[in-house]
């Protein structure tokens, strides 16, 4: 049911080709949670991309969600996003 980290990475790389990313499957931390019971996953994404330059938090998150939209909420129940520009990541 839930996507693999490789599947998520492929989607995000297609949407944000320059992004450096770290992805974690935190589904095991949510055992018993309603979304986990149905097989959907809980993930954390840390992304650094020049594409985020000049965008606010909501717009950055929207870019990430748009790449995964058809998987939510049935394959991905929750996604924690840390989206930064290269300058923000360096400081």
FENLINFEN-V273911 format. One record per residue. SS is DSSP state (A for helix, B for strand, O for the rest). PHI is phi in degrees with one decimal (999 if undefined). D_FIRST is the distance of its C-alpha to the first C-alpha in whole Angstrom. Layout:
{{SS:PHI:D_FIRST} {SS:PHI:D_FIRST}}
//
This chain:
{{O:999:0} {O:-72.8:4} {O:-72.2:6} {O:-81.4:9} {A:-62.5:13} {A:-64.7:14} {A:-65.9:12} {A:-63.7:13} {A:-57.2:16} {A:-61.1:17} {A:-64.0:16} {A:-69.5:19} {A:-65.7:21} {A:-66.0:21} {A:-79.8:22} {O:-132.8:24} {O:-59.0:26} {O:-89.2:28} {O:-70.7:26} {B:-93.2:26} {B:-144.9:23} {B:-124.5:21} {B:-124.1:18} {B:-131.9:17} {B:-94.8:13} {O:-104.7:15} {A:-57.4:12} {A:-62.9:14} {A:-78.0:17} {A:-119.4:16} {O:-54.9:15} {O:91.3:16} {O:-67.8:16} {A:-50.9:14} {A:-66.0:11} {A:-70.4:10} {A:-59.3:11} {O:-87.3:8} {O:95.3:6} {O:-74.6:6} {B:-97.8:8} {B:-116.6:12} {B:-129.8:14} {B:-124.1:17} {B:-124.2:19} {B:-114.9:23} {B:-125.8:24} {B:-126.1:28} {O:-151.1:29} {A:-64.8:32} {A:-60.3:30} {A:-81.3:30} {O:-59.9:34} {O:82.2:36} {O:-103.4:32} {O:-78.6:32} {A:-57.6:29} {A:-62.6:27} {A:-65.4:28} {A:-63.5:26} {A:-63.5:23} {A:-61.8:23} {A:-60.3:23} {A:-69.9:20} {A:-60.6:18} {A:-61.4:19} {A:-70.7:18} {A:-119.8:14} {A:-50.2:15} {A:-72.5:13} {A:-94.1:10} {B:-106.1:11} {O:-98.1:11} {O:-77.9:8} {O:-105.0:6} {B:-118.8:9} {B:-86.3:11} {B:-144.6:14} {B:-138.0:15} {B:-93.5:19} {B:-120.6:21} {B:-119.7:24} {B:-115.0:26} {B:-129.7:29} {O:-81.1:32} {A:-58.0:33} {A:-64.1:37} {A:-64.9:35} {A:-69.0:33} {A:-76.6:36} {O:-96.5:38}}
//
